[in-house]
Every structure is written in structure tokens, then in C-alpha cells.
Amino acid sequence: MKRYFTAVEAYVASPTEAGKAEIDLALSKAYSKIDKAIKQGTLHRNTGSRKKSRLVRFWQRTSATLQDSSSSTSSAEIAS
């Protein structure tokens, strides 16, 4: 999960297509690890669901911040 958070933060710092692909790959790997832990009985299924939800919420919050900052930049460009 830490790799996913790091990838999202790096993407927000400098958005690129490669960064987006890295986020998708990290999310897929995190989901896979969580699902395997649930299957083995290491994690309860509700705990796994909570962890997956946390990953998605983190992306939604940071991407919303990214969109807000880009829209404020475009508003400033329009004003000038």
C-alpha cells in the first residue's frame, strides 16, 4: 500500500502519463496482495474491503486537489 501512496503523491507533484500508469499498476498489485491475504485468512474480508476503500479514497482526494489547483490556474489565465 505504501508504494501506491508514494506513486499517487509523485503523480500529483508532476502529472504525466507514465505516472498514471504507475498508479494503476501499484493499485492492481495492492489489490492482489490484499485479496491473497483474505484468501489465506490473514485478513478478515471486511478489513480487506476497508483497505481497498482507503486506497481509492486517497486517489479521489488527491486527484480532486490536483483538479482544483489546475482549475484555479486556468481561472487566473482567463482573468489576465
N, C-alpha and C positions, 0 to 999 in steps of 0.2 A: 504494500500500500504506500509505503514511503516513496518508492520510485515514481508512483503515479502522481503523488502530490508535488514532487520535485519537477516532473515533466510539465504539469499544469502551470506551476509558478514560472518555469523557464519560458513557456509559451506566452504567458501574459506579459513577461518582460520584453520579449521580442517575437511577435506573432509571425510565424512562417508556415508554409505547407508541411515542411518536414517536422516541425514541432507538433502540428496537429496529428500527423501520422504517428509520431512517438507517443502522444497521449492515447490514441486509440489502441496501440499495441500494449501500452502499460495497463490500460483498463482491462483489456482482454486477459492479460496474464494475471492480474489481481483477481478477476472473476474466477478464473480457472483454479487458482490456489485456494480461494475461499470455498468453491464447490468441492474440491478434493478433500478439504478439511471437514466439511459437512458430511461427505460420503463416508469418511473413515471414522466419524464420530468424535473428532477432536473438537469441533464446534457444533453447537446446537443450531438448528436451522434458522431460528429467529435471530440468533446472533449473527449468522452469516448474512441474513437479509438486511440487518441493521448496518453491517459493514459495507455492503454493496450500496445501500442507500446513501451512506456517508460519502462514498466516492462520487456519486452522481451529484449530490447536493454541492459538494466542493466545486465541481466543474461549473455548475449552474451559477453559483455565486461569483466565481472569479470571471466567468465569461460575461456575466451581466456587468461587472465592474469594467471590463475591457470595452464593452459596447457603450457604456455611459461615458467613458473617457474619450472614445472616438467620436461620439455624437457631440460632446461639448467642444471638441476641436473643430468639427465641421461647422458648428454654430458660430464659432469665433471667426472662421473663414468667411462665412456668409455676411457677418456683420461688417467686415472690413472691406 
